Amino acid sequence: MKKIQHIGLVALVAIASLQVSCLVYAQDKRSNFVLVFIDDMGWGDFSCFGNTEVRTPNIDRLADEGLRFEQFYVNSPICSPSRTAISTGQYPQRWNINSYLSNRAHNQERGMAQWLDPNAPMLARFLKHAGYATGHFGKWHMGGQRDVGEAPLISEYGFDASLTNFEGLGPRVLPLCDAYDGKPPRKHALGSDKLGHGPITWQDRSQVTTSFVSAAVEFIKQAETAEKPFYINVWPDDVHSPFFPPKERRGDGKKRTLYLGVLNTMDEQLGPLFDYIRSSENLRSNTLILICSDNGPELGAGSAGPFRGNKAMLYEGGVRSPLVIWGPGLVEADKAGIVNRTSVLAAIDLVPSLLALAGIQPPDEVTFDGQALPDVLLGRSPASRSGPLFFRRPADRNTFDSLKDLPDLAVRNGRWKLLCQYDGSYPQLYDLEVDPGEKTNLAHKYPEVVQRLSASLIKWHKSMLQDNRATSFRQKSNKLEKAKKQ
């Protein structure tokens, strides 16, 4: 792995914390990890987070037996960068992935990489090198989509096995969408069926998550046979539009109704995975399941609960995600069913935290933007991550009228949330302890807070633009593009 140069106070704190945590957890039997990362689901969409229109009983049961976190953030309000962050423990801007990965020309137009550099510090690779069986089942969207067919396979990022959709390469399940007007089902592949690089299975759109779950359960069985700990991603995409729930759940056909139909179906289809783990004493006592969303909900579909904003926005509704953690043999027994309303943590914190729980120390040259918080994940501590948490809006923020004229940058630091433009203009300051809905702009009342936070935010943003990793990979991508045209 190439040397990664980013060194800063937060990174040093994260590494120091990780090293201490490794000493604490290294003597324990290595735990299994399951990360369920749901596409375009809002903070308020699980019934255990307040949804009264439809029930999500399988996930609710995990929450009742585990922990719920109400101040968990993903690191982008849109899919590809959010997935990059939760996979690497680093801000996605370091890898020049600032918005969703699209076709080749669109990526070039926005100055983005065509795929995540395989040299990125992947959680899966660290775990695999330590003896874990690693599998990815579900949406990928970090390369190998539309007409970008030369992206690395998912296996090149540290996974032993994978099954994805039209946003990645390798074995794939592509959806057949049942037309509501009675016409034959249509294929929804976005060009993936023409890219090669793996067998393709066509599946009814409402059953795609079932395919991912079945593959994940089979993978777990193989890991058990081999007596290996496992780490798997289960990343369902059926709550991303267009919505195709089973016919009996289509109701009046309105957007919200269809969304609730796929949400309810997804929970139902995830059930066998949870039941399989729960039914095995060995797995039940040593497996940690984490469930969250990659960004806020699409406008008119999911619900951000009490928060302002939606997908692609830096307001809380775009970047705050529900987080459920289950692990009866790992989570503090007296904390089961507890709602953690105070710990502030983020997706970039999960990589160093899970490595700490596994007793794994990454190579010396690797640093994370995330911080190791294993005790928080297990309910042993009410602490929060230290220092600021930064955000940047997708580079193509003005594509849709509803997303124009919104803040470009944001920072959460303690009780304060600041949003502003790239140059620090038009600041919005909110006290999230008393105003989590971001209704009252206090910028005029606390100019010293605005100045301090905006200075750190702009400094961070400039450092992302100058980061050698993104620049180097962009140059390599440009060379590949020129060679292809010649």
N, C-alpha and C positions, 0 to 999 in steps of 0.2 A: 504494500500500500504506500502511495506516495506521501511524503511528509506534509502535514497540514499545519500552517503557520499561525493560525489565529490564536493569540494569547491575550487574555485580558483578565480583569479582576473577577468577573463572573465565572469565566472558564476555570480560573485557578481555584476558586471556591468550589466549583463543581467537582473538579478532579480530587481536591483534598477530601471533600465529603465522600466521594465515591471510594477512595482508598480506605477511609475509616470504615465505611459501611461494608466493604468487602471482607474486612477482618471480622466483622460481626456475623455475617451471614455465611462465610465460606465453609464453616464447619457443618452446616445443615445439609440435608439431602437436597440436591438441586431441584428446584421447583419447575413445574411446567407452566407455560404462559399461553393464553389464548387472547388475542386482541381482535375484538369485533369493532370494526370502524365503518359506520353507516354513512351512506351518501346523502347529503342535502337534508338532514333531519334537524328539526329545531329543538331548542332547549326544552320546550314545554310539550314535546310530543309523546313521551312515555307517560302512561297513566300514573306511574309513581312520581312523576314530575308535574302532575297537575292536569293531564289531559282527561276530560270528562266525556268526550265524544266517542272514544273507542278505547278498549282495554288492550294492554300489552302484558298479559299475565305471566308469560315465561320470563320476561325481563324484570317484571315487578317482583317475582319470587326471588330472583337473584338479589335484588335490592333489599328485600326483607331479611335475607340471610347474610347480607354483606353490608356494603357502605354506599352511600350516595354523596357525591361532591357537587356543590352548587356553584363553586367559583373555579371551575376548570376551563382553561382556554385552549383552543387550537391556534396555530400560529399563522393562519391566513384565512380570510373569509371565502376562499375558493379552493377547489379540489386538489389540483396537482401540487401546488406549494404546501398545502396542508399535509398531504401524504408524504412529501419529502421531509418535512419537519419531524413527523412522528416516526419516521424510519431512520433518520440520521442523528437526531438530537441537536440539530443545528438549524439556524434560520435558513429558509429555502432560498433567500436572496443570495446566499453564499454560492449557490450552485446555478444561479441565473435562471431559476424557475420562479417567476413572479405572478403567473396566472395559469389558467388551465392550458395544457398542451393540446395543440390543435394540429392542423395540417402543416406541411413544411413551409409553405409560403407565408401563412399566418404567423407561425412562430418567428420566422425571419423578420417579418414586418414589425413585430413587437420587440425585436432584439433579444429573443429568448433562446435558450438551448433547445435542441430537438428532443433530448432525453436527459435523465439524471445521469451524470458521470458515474460509471461503475466504480470509480475510486472513492466515492463518498463513503463515510464511515457508517456502514449499515449494521443495525442491531442484529439482524439475522446472521450476518457473516461472523460477528463476534461470538454469537451463541453456537453457531455451527463449528467453528474452530475449537470451541470448548467441549465438543462432543454432543451437542444437541441435534436432534432431528428437526429440520426447519421446513415449513410449508406455507405457501401463499395460495389462498382460495378466495377469489372474488376480484373486484375491480382493482386495477393496478394504476394506470394513468400517470406513470412516470416515464413513459417512452414506449413506442411501438403502436401508435394509433394513426388513424386516417391513412395517409400515404407515406408514413414514416416507417418503412419496413426493415431498415437496417439497424434499428435500435438493439441494444443488448437484450438477450432473453432474461426473463425473471430469474432464472437459475444463476446468472452471472452476478447477481447481487447477494448471493449467499443462501439461496433456497434449494433444498433437495428436491422439492416437487412443487408444482404449481398448476392451477386451473384458473383461467381468468376470463374476461369478456372481450369486447372489441377495443379496449383501451390498453392492451398489452400483447406481448408475443409469447408463444409457447402453446400448449394445449388450451383450447378455448371453448366456451359455451356461448353461442350467439343466439339472440332471441328471435322468436317468431311472434310477432305482435298480432293478436286477434283483432281484426277490424270490427268496430262497433256497428258498422252499417251492413254486416252480414257477408262482406266480401271475404275471400280466402285470406288467411294470415299472411302478412308481409314480412320479409326479412329486414332486420334492423342491424346492419353490420358496420355502417360508416366506413366501408372500404376494407375492413379487417379480413373479410373472406378472400381477398385478393393478395394478401401479404405473405401467405405461406408461413413457414416457421412454426409448425405444430398442427396436430389434428384438430378438426372443428366438429363440434356436435351442435345441431340445431335443437332448441328447446323452447317450449311455450314460455312466453315472457313471464307469466305469473309463477313459473316453476323454476326459474334460474337459480334462486337462492337454495332450493332443495338440492340442486346439483352440487353447489359449493359445499353445503353442509355434509352431504353424503361423502364427498371426496375428503373432507376434513376428518370425519369420523373414521374412515378407512385408514387414513394416514396415522391417526392416533393409535389405532389397533396395531399397525405395523411397528410403530415406535415402541409400543408396549412389548411386542414380541422380541424386538431387538434390545429390550431393557435400556432404552435411551430416554433421557428427558426430552421434551419437545417444546417448540415454540411455533405457533401457527397464527397467521392472519386469516380472519374470515371477514371479508369486506363486501357486504351486499350492496347492490346498486339499484334495487327495484324501487326505492323511494326517491329516485331521481326521475324527473319527467323525461319522456311521456309516461304516464301511469297506466298500467294494464293489470288491474287486480282480477281475480277470478270473476266470472260473470255474476255470481250471486252477491258480490260485494261492490257492484258498480252503482247501485242505487239510482239517483237522479242524473248521473253522468257528469256532475259539476266537478271542477278541479279539486276542491277540498274533499269532496266525497270520494273521488278516485284515490286521492292521496291517503286518506284514512283507510281505504280498502287495502292498499299495498302495505301500509304500515302494520295493520293487523295481521296480514298474511305473512309478512316477514317475521314477525314475532312467533307466529305459529310454526314456521319452517325452521327457525333457529332452535325450537324446542328440543328436537331429537339430539342435537349436539350437547345442550345443557344436561339433558336427562342421561345421556351416556356417561358423561363425566361424573354426575351426581350418583349414579348407580354403582360405580366402582369405588370401594373404600380407598384403594390406593390412589386413584385419581382425585377423589373428593378431598383427601387429606393433604394433597400436595400440588394442587393446580390453582392458579390465579387467573380468573377471567376478568378482562377489562372491556367495558362497552362504552363507546362515545360516538360522536358524529364528526364528520370532517369539516363542516362549516355550518352556518346558519341556514334556515329554510328558504326555499324559493318563495317569492312573493305570491300569496294566494293559495299556497299549498300547506306547508307545515307551519308550526307555531313557535315563535321565540318566547312564549310565555309573557312575563312582565317586562321584557326588555325591548328596547328600541332597535329597529333595523332588521335586515335580512341578509341573505347570501350576498357576497361581494361588498358588503358595507363593514366599516370598522367600528360601528356602534356595537354595543354588547350583543345584540341579537345576531350579529354576523360572525362573532368570534368566540362567544361563550357557548360551551357545549355541556350537555348532561354527561356525567361520568358515574358509572356503576362499577364497583369492584366486588367480586365474589371469590371467596377462598376459605371455606370453613376451617381448614387445618392451618391456615396462615394468618388470616385476619383475626385480630383480638376478639375472643369469644364474646366478651361483654359489650363489644361495640357493634355487634350484628344488628342491622336495622337502623343504625344511627345515620342521621343526615348531617354531614359536615358542611356547615354554612360559612366557615371562616377561612379555611386553608386555600390560599391562592396558589395554583400550580398550573402547568401548561404541558402541551403535548411534547415539547422538546425535553421536558423533565423525565418523561417515561423511559427514554433510552438509558441514561445513566442510572435511573432508579431500578430498572429491571436487571441491568448488569450487576448492580450491587446485591440484589436479592439472589442472583445466581452465583455470587461469589467470584465474579469475573472482573478483572482489571484490564482495560483496553491498553493498547500500545502507548508508550510514553508520548509519541508524536501526535496523538489524537486528543483534541480538546472539544468540549461540547459547549454550546450556548445554554443547554439545559443543566439543571442541578439535580443531584442524587437526593431523592426524598423517600427512601424505602419505608421509613417508619410512618410517614404520612399515609402512604398507600395501604398500609396494613392496619391503620387505625391506632397506632401506638403513639402518635404525636399529632397535635393540632397545629403544627408549624406551617408557615408559608415559605415559598421561594423567596430569596433575598434579592433586593435590587429591582431595577425596572424590567418590564417585559414590553418589547417593541413590536409594532405591526406596520405593514405597508400594504396599501390597497393594490389590487391587480392593475397592471400597467395599462390595460385596455378598459379602464373604468368608465369611459364616456361612450361605450358602444351602445348602451341603451339609455333612453331619455330618463328613465326612473333612477339611473345611477349617476347622473351628471351632477356637477357642483357639490360633490361630497368631499370630506376631508381625505387627504392623501396618506397621512401618517397618524399613528396613535401610540401612546405609551401608557401603561398601567404601572403605577408605583405606589404601593401602600393603598391608602384610601382614594388617591387621586387618579383620574383618567383625563389625559389631555389629547385632543385631536387638533390637527392643523394641516395647512398646505405644506408642500415641500420646502418652502422658504420660511415657514413658521407663521405665515399670515393667517388671518381669520381663526384665531385660537378658540377652542371650546374646552372648558374645564368643568369637570363634574366630580362631586364628592360621592363616590359610589357607596359609602357606608350609609348615607341618608337618602341618596338619589340614584339607585341602581338603574332606574329607567331613563337616565340622562335627559331630564326634562329642564333643569335649571342651569344655565351656563353661568359659571362663577368667575370667568376670566377677568372681568373688570374689577372684581372684589379682591382677588388674590394675584396681583401682577407679578409678585416675586416668585410664586409657585409656577406661573406660566413661563416666566423667563428661565427658571431652572430646568423645568421639564422639557421645554422646547429646545433648549441648547443641547441637552443630552440626546434628544430624539433626532435632531438634524445631524448631530455628530455621528450617531449610529447609522443613519441613512447614507451619509457620505461614505462611511466605512464599508457599507455593503456594495456601493458602486465601485469602490476601489479594490475589493477583495480579489486576490490573485487567482483563487480557484475559479470564480465565475469568468474572469477575463481570459484565463488560460484555456478553459474549456470552450468558450465562445470562439476563440481564435482557431482551435482545432476543428470546431464544427464548420467554420467558414472555409477552412482549407478543404474539408471533405466535400462541401457544396461546390467549390470551384473545380475540384478534380472530377466530380460527377458530371459537370457540364462540358468538360473538355473531351 
